[in-house]
């Protein structure tokens, strides 16, 4: 009984404890669920905020469009002008003394010596062709008979024996002797057989050659030079004594005489160019004339020939003003063969060349800077800066001076400094201390040219110093202080671009 009572007491004491223990976990689980729900709400809110930010940036980027940039590279711009020239040479035209069929023996552009046969004129084409056929047969027959004399065979045999001779092979001398005797016997027999044939053949050959000579005119070169069959009407002009009015009235299509099977009397056959000099005649303007006259001691002019993409130098023979036009004659002594078949060319005269970094003109922007006199510039250690007045009630007297380092500035030839206007830096009416202790108020603004770059993912401003400009491009100096460098990524269109933008 007592044991049962004690057991019941223990149970009664345990039950409240169990209830308490069973009650705690539910309360703890509830708090954990609340914490979990609270954490989930904050995380969801952050993710949602980030998502909205990304959507905003995507939409903004889509509305603005893509940012175009170019890589800054070294380049040049020419201050130049283009001209058209007429090519003249010392050309002598040879005309035909008779009519007939033509045959040309010297290729176009080849040199020939005086009295060399350049072409022939067949007065009776069909007859001459038949005679020529017979003459070819006779020449072949004579050549065959000449090969029977065996002289070459004897020479070759002696040469081979001499080159291969050795004292231990003396017996070969007898074999050589017998071989030469057999060859001489063969020669004597052949000469006896073909002697009568050769004499008849030679007389026949002379008769045929006489017949051809009576029906064919051989045209020889009157002087040494380059042969050309291109005739265009400019051959009669003397480069050193020009009739400019007639020169610019020539309007004939070039004729190639070697393409003609027949020719009439007094018509051009070919022309001879007796030296390698050639001339360029061109109408020029006042700018080029001033360029030439500005170099009084210079007798040459550098030109760039566009077709061949090459630069060469010509000697200025003359410049003359006539009939309200100005003409120039250049003497050239190079590239003769390059322009043998040409009569005109286009060339470029470069007055001045500008080298530097080449960028699109649309990339240029203006930014306002404040002028700081050199008297305000001070040094603190290795830094260069200014003493800027700061006003605050906490300072004794309500003001103080703090040293502001100049991180970005431009310096002109008078050593004045220019710093950008910014909220965190310098602004209008800021007061600076000068060397003599007086104050200087920033009131002078200057707009300086520059470009926006995106080298590090955000927009930054860099100064430029213009060397030369065209309608589309700028040449700016390289390696200037706070200026652009080669391979900088320069924004082409600066509209709607602000410094510090993240791209």
Secondary structure by P-SEA (a helix, b strand, c coil): caaaaaaaaaaaaaaaaaaaaaaaaaaaaaaaaaaaaaaaaaaaaaaaaaaaaaaaaaaaaaaacbbbbbcccccccccbbbbbbbbbcbbbbbbbccccbbbbccccccccccccccccccccaaaaaaaaaaaaaaaaaaaaaaaacaaaaaaaaaaaaaaacccccccaaaaaaaaaaaaaaaaaaaaaaaaaaaaaaaaaaaaaaaaaaacbbbbbbccbbbbbccccccccccccccaaaaaaacccccccccccccccccccccccccccbbbbbbbbcaaaaaaaaaaccccbbbbbbcccccccccccccccccccbbbbbbbbccccccccccccbbbbbbccccccbbbbcccbbbbbbbbbcccccccccccccccccccccccccccbbbbbbbcccccccccbbbbbbccccccccbbbbccccccccccbbbbbbbbbbccccbbbbbbbbbccccccbbbbbcccccccccccccccccccccccccc
